[in-house]
Amino acid sequence: MQRVVVLSIASLLAGSCAGPASSLAAGLCRVGETTYFSCPIARHKTISLCGSLPAVQYRYGKPDKLELAFPDDASQSAQQLGYAHYTRYQTERSEVGFSRGAVDYAVFDYTEDGHRSAGVRVTTADGTDHEVPCDGPVEGRLDALGKSLRCDADNALNGGDCP
């Protein structure tokens, strides 16, 4: 049963993306791009947020085979990716989210009492959440995207309040 769950999470994360990435810097980011977030996950795959502001793209897969890149045109990221942030004493939580078809994705980076947890949460149309945690060091910080992406008013981290 565990194997079926892992395969279904992988299929939710995957999409189609043509061709291998060339000249990689960190994670799935290319030389000349900024790595806003990147970490390895299970099955020798990586999740990354890469680009040069204002063009940012979510990437999932392996360096030689991207399985999902969103948005297709990174210059559309300011409209298609949403940012949420929450902070209080010894707690900071940031998320970058988007929807693709009937599936919602949220790249998260949380620090609480000095402990960092990060990864991607995938929510299917029926409301089922699958959390895919980072399985190694996390590079970059999502908060660097806060002023460049649209504020996600629907995300609870923002408390329904966007400037």
CYANA upper distance limits for C-alpha pairs under 8 A (distance plus 0.5 A):
  1 MET  CA      5 VAL  CA      7.12
  2 GLN  CA      6 VAL  CA      6.87
  3 ARG  CA      7 LEU  CA      6.66
  4 VAL  CA      8 SER  CA      6.62
  5 VAL  CA      9 ILE  CA      6.67
  6 VAL  CA     10 ALA  CA      6.69
  7 LEU  CA     11 SER  CA      6.63
  8 SER  CA     12 LEU  CA      6.67
  9 ILE  CA     13 LEU  CA      6.75
  9 ILE  CA    130 HIS  CA      7.22
  9 ILE  CA    132 VAL  CA      8.48
 10 ALA  CA     14 ALA  CA      6.58
 11 SER  CA     15 GLY  CA      8.19
 12 LEU  CA    103 VAL  CA      8.33
 12 LEU  CA    122 VAL  CA      7.86
 13 LEU  CA     60 TYR  CA      7.64
 13 LEU  CA     67 GLU  CA      8.39
 13 LEU  CA     68 LEU  CA      7.70
 13 LEU  CA    122 VAL  CA      7.97
 14 ALA  CA     60 TYR  CA      7.58
 14 ALA  CA     61 GLY  CA      8.03
 14 ALA  CA     67 GLU  CA      5.44
 14 ALA  CA     68 LEU  CA      5.85
 15 GLY  CA     67 GLU  CA      5.63
 15 GLY  CA     68 LEU  CA      5.06
 15 GLY  CA     69 ALA  CA      8.24
 16 SER  CA     66 LEU  CA      8.25
 16 SER  CA     67 GLU  CA      5.82
 16 SER  CA     68 LEU  CA      6.07
 16 SER  CA     69 ALA  CA      8.30
 17 CYS  CA     66 LEU  CA      6.27
 17 CYS  CA     67 GLU  CA      5.92
 17 CYS  CA     68 LEU  CA      6.00
 17 CYS  CA     69 ALA  CA      6.73
 18 ALA  CA     66 LEU  CA      7.92
 19 GLY  CA     64 ASP  CA      8.39
 19 GLY  CA     65 LYS  CA      7.20
 19 GLY  CA     66 LEU  CA      7.76
 20 PRO  CA     63 PRO  CA      7.17
 20 PRO  CA     64 ASP  CA      5.12
 20 PRO  CA     65 LYS  CA      5.50
 20 PRO  CA     66 LEU  CA      6.83
 21 ALA  CA     28 LEU  CA      7.83
 21 ALA  CA     30 ARG  CA      7.84
 21 ALA  CA     63 PRO  CA      6.34
 21 ALA  CA     64 ASP  CA      6.53
 21 ALA  CA     65 LYS  CA      7.62
 21 ALA  CA     66 LEU  CA      7.57
 22 SER  CA     30 ARG  CA      7.26
 23 SER  CA     30 ARG  CA      6.15
 23 SER  CA     31 VAL  CA      6.44
 24 LEU  CA     28 LEU  CA      6.71
 24 LEU  CA     29 CYS  CA      6.08
 24 LEU  CA     30 ARG  CA      4.66
 24 LEU  CA     31 VAL  CA      6.11
 24 LEU  CA     63 PRO  CA      7.83
 25 ALA  CA     29 CYS  CA      5.92
 25 ALA  CA     30 ARG  CA      5.45
 25 ALA  CA     31 VAL  CA      5.30
 25 ALA  CA     32 GLY  CA      8.31
 25 ALA  CA     33 GLU  CA      8.30
 26 ALA  CA     30 ARG  CA      7.78
 26 ALA  CA     35 THR  CA      7.01
 26 ALA  CA     38 SER  CA      7.78
 26 ALA  CA    139 GLU  CA      8.41
 27 GLY  CA     35 THR  CA      8.39
 27 GLY  CA     38 SER  CA      6.09
 27 GLY  CA     39 CYS  CA      7.14
 27 GLY  CA     40 PRO  CA      8.09
 27 GLY  CA     46 THR  CA      6.98
 27 GLY  CA     47 ILE  CA      7.96
 27 GLY  CA     48 SER  CA      6.81
 27 GLY  CA     63 PRO  CA      8.04
 28 LEU  CA     38 SER  CA      8.00
 28 LEU  CA     46 THR  CA      7.49
 28 LEU  CA     47 ILE  CA      7.83
 28 LEU  CA     48 SER  CA      6.36
 28 LEU  CA     50 CYS  CA      8.06
 28 LEU  CA     59 ARG  CA      7.18
 28 LEU  CA     60 TYR  CA      8.22
 28 LEU  CA     61 GLY  CA      8.49
 28 LEU  CA     62 LYS  CA      7.83
 28 LEU  CA     63 PRO  CA      6.30
 29 CYS  CA     33 GLU  CA      6.67
 29 CYS  CA     34 THR  CA      7.74
 29 CYS  CA     35 THR  CA      6.64
 29 CYS  CA     48 SER  CA      7.47
 29 CYS  CA     49 LEU  CA      8.05
 29 CYS  CA     50 CYS  CA      5.80
 29 CYS  CA     51 GLY  CA      7.87
 30 ARG  CA     50 CYS  CA      8.35
 33 GLU  CA     50 CYS  CA      6.65
 33 GLU  CA     51 GLY  CA      5.23
 33 GLU  CA     52 SER  CA      6.15
 34 THR  CA     50 CYS  CA      6.19
 34 THR  CA     51 GLY  CA      5.81
 34 THR  CA     52 SER  CA      6.38
 35 THR  CA     48 SER  CA      7.83
 35 THR  CA     49 LEU  CA      6.81
 35 THR  CA     50 CYS  CA      5.42
 35 THR  CA     51 GLY  CA      7.45
 35 THR  CA    139 GLU  CA      7.68
 35 THR  CA    140 GLY  CA      6.38
 36 TYR  CA     48 SER  CA      8.07
 36 TYR  CA     49 LEU  CA      5.92
 36 TYR  CA     50 CYS  CA      6.29
 36 TYR  CA     51 GLY  CA      8.25
 36 TYR  CA    139 GLU  CA      7.96
 36 TYR  CA    140 GLY  CA      5.24
 36 TYR  CA    141 ARG  CA      6.07
 36 TYR  CA    142 LEU  CA      6.42
 36 TYR  CA    144 ALA  CA      7.47
 36 TYR  CA    145 LEU  CA      8.00
 37 PHE  CA     47 ILE  CA      8.41
 37 PHE  CA     48 SER  CA      5.84
 37 PHE  CA     49 LEU  CA      5.51
 37 PHE  CA     50 CYS  CA      7.63
 37 PHE  CA    138 VAL  CA      7.51
 37 PHE  CA    139 GLU  CA      6.01
 37 PHE  CA    140 GLY  CA      4.99
 37 PHE  CA    141 ARG  CA      6.17
 37 PHE  CA    142 LEU  CA      6.72
 38 SER  CA     46 THR  CA      7.53
 38 SER  CA     47 ILE  CA      6.11
 38 SER  CA     48 SER  CA      4.57
 38 SER  CA     49 LEU  CA      6.86
 38 SER  CA    138 VAL  CA      6.27
 38 SER  CA    139 GLU  CA      5.62
 38 SER  CA    140 GLY  CA      7.11
 39 CYS  CA     46 THR  CA      6.17
 39 CYS  CA     47 ILE  CA      6.25
 39 CYS  CA     48 SER  CA      7.11
 39 CYS  CA    119 GLY  CA      8.10
 39 CYS  CA    134 CYS  CA      6.20
 39 CYS  CA    135 ASP  CA      7.68
 39 CYS  CA    136 GLY  CA      6.85
 39 CYS  CA    137 PRO  CA      6.53
 39 CYS  CA    138 VAL  CA      5.26
 39 CYS  CA    139 GLU  CA      6.87
 40 PRO  CA     44 HIS  CA      7.26
 40 PRO  CA     45 LYS  CA      6.31
 40 PRO  CA     46 THR  CA      4.77
 40 PRO  CA     47 ILE  CA      6.99
 40 PRO  CA    134 CYS  CA      6.22
 40 PRO  CA    135 ASP  CA      5.98
 40 PRO  CA    136 GLY  CA      6.16
 40 PRO  CA    137 PRO  CA      7.84
 40 PRO  CA    138 VAL  CA      8.31
 41 ILE  CA     45 LYS  CA      5.96
 41 ILE  CA     46 THR  CA      6.00
 41 ILE  CA     47 ILE  CA      7.68
 41 ILE  CA    119 GLY  CA      8.33
 41 ILE  CA    132 VAL  CA      7.64
 41 ILE  CA    133 PRO  CA      6.96
 41 ILE  CA    134 CYS  CA      5.34
 41 ILE  CA    135 ASP  CA      5.18
 41 ILE  CA    136 GLY  CA      7.68
 42 ALA  CA    134 CYS  CA      8.24
 42 ALA  CA    135 ASP  CA      6.73
 44 HIS  CA     62 LYS  CA      7.72
 45 LYS  CA     60 TYR  CA      7.65
 45 LYS  CA     61 GLY  CA      5.50
 45 LYS  CA     62 LYS  CA      5.60
 46 THR  CA     59 ARG  CA      8.39
 46 THR  CA     60 TYR  CA      6.22
 46 THR  CA     61 GLY  CA      5.98
 46 THR  CA     62 LYS  CA      6.65
 47 ILE  CA     58 TYR  CA      7.85
 47 ILE  CA     59 ARG  CA      6.21
 47 ILE  CA     60 TYR  CA      5.13
 47 ILE  CA     61 GLY  CA      7.33
 47 ILE  CA    119 GLY  CA      8.24
 47 ILE  CA    120 VAL  CA      8.37
 48 SER  CA     58 TYR  CA      6.25
 48 SER  CA     59 ARG  CA      5.63
 48 SER  CA     60 TYR  CA      7.06
 49 LEU  CA     56 VAL  CA      7.04
 49 LEU  CA     57 GLN  CA      5.99
 49 LEU  CA     58 TYR  CA      5.04
 49 LEU  CA     59 ARG  CA      6.77
 50 CYS  CA     56 VAL  CA      5.96
 50 CYS  CA     57 GLN  CA      5.90
 50 CYS  CA     58 TYR  CA      7.14
 50 CYS  CA     59 ARG  CA      8.14
 51 GLY  CA     55 ALA  CA      6.17
 51 GLY  CA     56 VAL  CA      4.95
 51 GLY  CA     57 GLN  CA      6.73
 51 GLY  CA     74 ALA  CA      8.22
 52 SER  CA     56 VAL  CA      6.80
 53 LEU  CA    148 SER  CA      7.52
 54 PRO  CA     75 SER  CA      7.25
 54 PRO  CA     77 SER  CA      7.73
 54 PRO  CA     78 ALA  CA      7.12
 54 PRO  CA    148 SER  CA      6.63
 54 PRO  CA    149 LEU  CA      8.32
 55 ALA  CA     74 ALA  CA      5.34
 55 ALA  CA     75 SER  CA      4.90
 55 ALA  CA     76 GLN  CA      7.36
 55 ALA  CA     77 SER  CA      6.27
 55 ALA  CA     78 ALA  CA      7.79
 56 VAL  CA     74 ALA  CA      5.83
 56 VAL  CA     75 SER  CA      7.57
 56 VAL  CA     77 SER  CA      6.10
 56 VAL  CA     78 ALA  CA      8.44
 57 GLN  CA     69 ALA  CA      6.98
 57 GLN  CA     70 PHE  CA      5.95
 57 GLN  CA     71 PRO  CA      6.48
 57 GLN  CA     72 ASP  CA      8.43
 57 GLN  CA     74 ALA  CA      5.79
 57 GLN  CA     77 SER  CA      7.25
 58 TYR  CA     68 LEU  CA      8.21
 58 TYR  CA     69 ALA  CA      6.03
 58 TYR  CA     70 PHE  CA      5.59
 58 TYR  CA     71 PRO  CA      7.65
 59 ARG  CA     66 LEU  CA      7.43
 59 ARG  CA     67 GLU  CA      8.19
 59 ARG  CA     68 LEU  CA      6.13
 59 ARG  CA     69 ALA  CA      5.04
 59 ARG  CA     70 PHE  CA      7.15
 60 TYR  CA     66 LEU  CA      6.46
 60 TYR  CA     67 GLU  CA      6.24
 60 TYR  CA     68 LEU  CA      5.66
 60 TYR  CA     69 ALA  CA      7.11
 61 GLY  CA     65 LYS  CA      6.58
 61 GLY  CA     66 LEU  CA      5.06
 61 GLY  CA     67 GLU  CA      5.51
 61 GLY  CA     68 LEU  CA      7.37
 62 LYS  CA     66 LEU  CA      6.16
 62 LYS  CA     67 GLU  CA      8.23
 70 PHE  CA     74 ALA  CA      7.75
 71 PRO  CA     76 GLN  CA      7.18
 71 PRO  CA     77 SER  CA      6.79
 71 PRO  CA     80 GLN  CA      7.55
 73 ASP  CA     77 SER  CA      8.15
 76 GLN  CA     80 GLN  CA      6.76
 77 SER  CA     81 LEU  CA      5.82
 77 SER  CA    149 LEU  CA      7.67
 78 ALA  CA     82 GLY  CA      8.15
 78 ALA  CA    148 SER  CA      7.04
 78 ALA  CA    149 LEU  CA      5.12
 78 ALA  CA    150 ARG  CA      6.39
 79 GLN  CA    149 LEU  CA      7.74
 79 GLN  CA    150 ARG  CA      6.96
 80 GLN  CA     98 PHE  CA      6.80
 80 GLN  CA     99 SER  CA      8.47
 81 LEU  CA     96 VAL  CA      6.93
 81 LEU  CA     97 GLY  CA      6.15
 81 LEU  CA     98 PHE  CA      5.59
 81 LEU  CA    149 LEU  CA      6.80
 81 LEU  CA    150 ARG  CA      7.34
 82 GLY  CA     96 VAL  CA      5.97
 82 GLY  CA     97 GLY  CA      5.63
 82 GLY  CA     98 PHE  CA      6.83
 82 GLY  CA    149 LEU  CA      6.36
 82 GLY  CA    150 ARG  CA      5.62
 82 GLY  CA    151 CYS  CA      6.08
 82 GLY  CA    152 ASP  CA      5.32
 83 TYR  CA     94 SER  CA      7.95
 83 TYR  CA     95 GLU  CA      6.31
 83 TYR  CA     96 VAL  CA      5.18
 83 TYR  CA     97 GLY  CA      7.05
 83 TYR  CA    145 LEU  CA      7.91
 83 TYR  CA    146 GLY  CA      6.55
 83 TYR  CA    149 LEU  CA      6.41
 83 TYR  CA    150 ARG  CA      6.58
 83 TYR  CA    151 CYS  CA      5.55
 83 TYR  CA    152 ASP  CA      5.89
 84 ALA  CA     94 SER  CA      6.17
 84 ALA  CA     95 GLU  CA      5.67
 84 ALA  CA     96 VAL  CA      7.01
 84 ALA  CA    146 GLY  CA      8.11
 84 ALA  CA    151 CYS  CA      6.79
 84 ALA  CA    152 ASP  CA      6.28
 84 ALA  CA    153 ALA  CA      8.44
 84 ALA  CA    155 ASN  CA      6.85
 84 ALA  CA    157 LEU  CA      6.22
 84 ALA  CA    158 ASN  CA      5.99
 85 HIS  CA     92 GLU  CA      8.01
 85 HIS  CA     93 ARG  CA      6.10
 85 HIS  CA     94 SER  CA      4.93
 85 HIS  CA     95 GLU  CA      6.99
 85 HIS  CA    143 ASP  CA      8.11
 85 HIS  CA    146 GLY  CA      8.35
 85 HIS  CA    157 LEU  CA      6.05
 85 HIS  CA    158 ASN  CA      6.36
 86 TYR  CA     91 THR  CA      8.45
 86 TYR  CA     92 GLU  CA      6.33
 86 TYR  CA     93 ARG  CA      5.63
 86 TYR  CA     94 SER  CA      7.05
 86 TYR  CA    157 LEU  CA      5.70
 86 TYR  CA    158 ASN  CA      6.83
 87 THR  CA     91 THR  CA      6.05
 87 THR  CA     92 GLU  CA      4.94
 87 THR  CA     93 ARG  CA      6.83
 88 ARG  CA     92 GLU  CA      7.10
 90 GLN  CA    111 THR  CA      8.16
 90 GLN  CA    112 GLU  CA      6.19
 90 GLN  CA    113 ASP  CA      5.67
 90 GLN  CA    114 GLY  CA      7.65
 91 THR  CA    110 TYR  CA      8.08
 91 THR  CA    111 THR  CA      6.14
 91 THR  CA    112 GLU  CA      4.90
 91 THR  CA    113 ASP  CA      6.98
 92 GLU  CA    110 TYR  CA      6.32
 92 GLU  CA    111 THR  CA      5.75
 92 GLU  CA    112 GLU  CA      7.01
 93 ARG  CA    108 PHE  CA      7.94
 93 ARG  CA    109 ASP  CA      6.50
 93 ARG  CA    110 TYR  CA      4.84
 93 ARG  CA    111 THR  CA      6.84
 93 ARG  CA    157 LEU  CA      8.02
 94 SER  CA    108 PHE  CA      6.35
 94 SER  CA    109 ASP  CA      5.89
 94 SER  CA    110 TYR  CA      6.80
 94 SER  CA    142 LEU  CA      6.70
 94 SER  CA    143 ASP  CA      6.93
 94 SER  CA    157 LEU  CA      8.33
 95 GLU  CA    106 ALA  CA      6.57
 95 GLU  CA    107 VAL  CA      5.97
 95 GLU  CA    108 PHE  CA      4.93
 95 GLU  CA    109 ASP  CA      6.90
 95 GLU  CA    142 LEU  CA      7.45
 96 VAL  CA    106 ALA  CA      6.04
 96 VAL  CA    107 VAL  CA      5.73
 96 VAL  CA    108 PHE  CA      7.18
 96 VAL  CA    142 LEU  CA      7.79
 97 GLY  CA    104 ASP  CA      7.75
 97 GLY  CA    105 TYR  CA      5.90
 97 GLY  CA    106 ALA  CA      4.61
 97 GLY  CA    107 VAL  CA      6.70
 98 PHE  CA    104 ASP  CA      6.38
 98 PHE  CA    105 TYR  CA      5.91
 98 PHE  CA    106 ALA  CA      7.13
 99 SER  CA    103 VAL  CA      6.20
 99 SER  CA    104 ASP  CA      4.85
 99 SER  CA    105 TYR  CA      6.59
100 ARG  CA    104 ASP  CA      6.90
100 ARG  CA    105 TYR  CA      8.35
102 ALA  CA    124 THR  CA      7.01
102 ALA  CA    125 ALA  CA      5.68
103 VAL  CA    122 VAL  CA      7.41
103 VAL  CA    123 THR  CA      6.22
103 VAL  CA    124 THR  CA      5.24
103 VAL  CA    125 ALA  CA      6.38
104 ASP  CA    122 VAL  CA      6.25
104 ASP  CA    123 THR  CA      5.55
104 ASP  CA    124 THR  CA      7.06
105 TYR  CA    120 VAL  CA      7.24
105 TYR  CA    121 ARG  CA      6.25
105 TYR  CA    122 VAL  CA      5.20
105 TYR  CA    123 THR  CA      6.98
106 ALA  CA    120 VAL  CA      5.95
106 ALA  CA    121 ARG  CA      5.62
106 ALA  CA    122 VAL  CA      7.09
107 VAL  CA    118 ALA  CA      8.03
107 VAL  CA    119 GLY  CA      6.28
107 VAL  CA    120 VAL  CA      4.75
107 VAL  CA    121 ARG  CA      6.92
108 PHE  CA    117 SER  CA      8.48
108 PHE  CA    118 ALA  CA      5.77
108 PHE  CA    119 GLY  CA      6.04
108 PHE  CA    120 VAL  CA      6.37
108 PHE  CA    121 ARG  CA      7.93
109 ASP  CA    116 ARG  CA      7.68
109 ASP  CA    117 SER  CA      6.50
109 ASP  CA    118 ALA  CA      4.81
109 ASP  CA    119 GLY  CA      7.32
109 ASP  CA    141 ARG  CA      8.10
109 ASP  CA    142 LEU  CA      7.46
110 TYR  CA    116 ARG  CA      6.09
110 TYR  CA    117 SER  CA      5.75
110 TYR  CA    118 ALA  CA      6.57
111 THR  CA    115 HIS  CA      5.87
111 THR  CA    116 ARG  CA      4.78
111 THR  CA    117 SER  CA      6.89
112 GLU  CA    116 ARG  CA      7.08
117 SER  CA    133 PRO  CA      7.92
117 SER  CA    134 CYS  CA      8.01
118 ALA  CA    133 PRO  CA      6.39
118 ALA  CA    134 CYS  CA      6.16
118 ALA  CA    138 VAL  CA      8.02
119 GLY  CA    131 GLU  CA      7.79
119 GLY  CA    132 VAL  CA      6.11
119 GLY  CA    133 PRO  CA      4.74
119 GLY  CA    134 CYS  CA      5.29
120 VAL  CA    131 GLU  CA      6.51
120 VAL  CA    132 VAL  CA      5.81
120 VAL  CA    133 PRO  CA      6.98
121 ARG  CA    129 ASP  CA      7.17
121 ARG  CA    130 HIS  CA      6.16
121 ARG  CA    131 GLU  CA      4.84
121 ARG  CA    132 VAL  CA      6.60
122 VAL  CA    129 ASP  CA      6.18
122 VAL  CA    130 HIS  CA      5.62
122 VAL  CA    131 GLU  CA      6.80
122 VAL  CA    132 VAL  CA      8.39
123 THR  CA    127 GLY  CA      6.32
123 THR  CA    128 THR  CA      5.95
123 THR  CA    129 ASP  CA      4.95
123 THR  CA    130 HIS  CA      6.84
124 THR  CA    128 THR  CA      5.91
124 THR  CA    129 ASP  CA      7.21
134 CYS  CA    138 VAL  CA      7.74
142 LEU  CA    146 GLY  CA      7.85
145 LEU  CA    149 LEU  CA      6.62
146 GLY  CA    150 ARG  CA      8.48
146 GLY  CA    151 CYS  CA      8.26
151 CYS  CA    162 CYS  CA      6.34
151 CYS  CA    163 PRO  CA      8.28
152 ASP  CA    158 ASN  CA      7.71
152 ASP  CA    162 CYS  CA      7.87
153 ALA  CA    158 ASN  CA      6.86
153 ALA  CA    159 GLY  CA      8.04
153 ALA  CA    160 GLY  CA      5.42
153 ALA  CA    161 ASP  CA      6.62
153 ALA  CA    162 CYS  CA      6.35
154 ASP  CA    158 ASN  CA      8.24
154 ASP  CA    160 GLY  CA      6.63
155 ASN  CA    159 GLY  CA      7.61
155 ASN  CA    160 GLY  CA      7.44
156 ALA  CA    160 GLY  CA      7.02
158 ASN  CA    162 CYS  CA      7.36
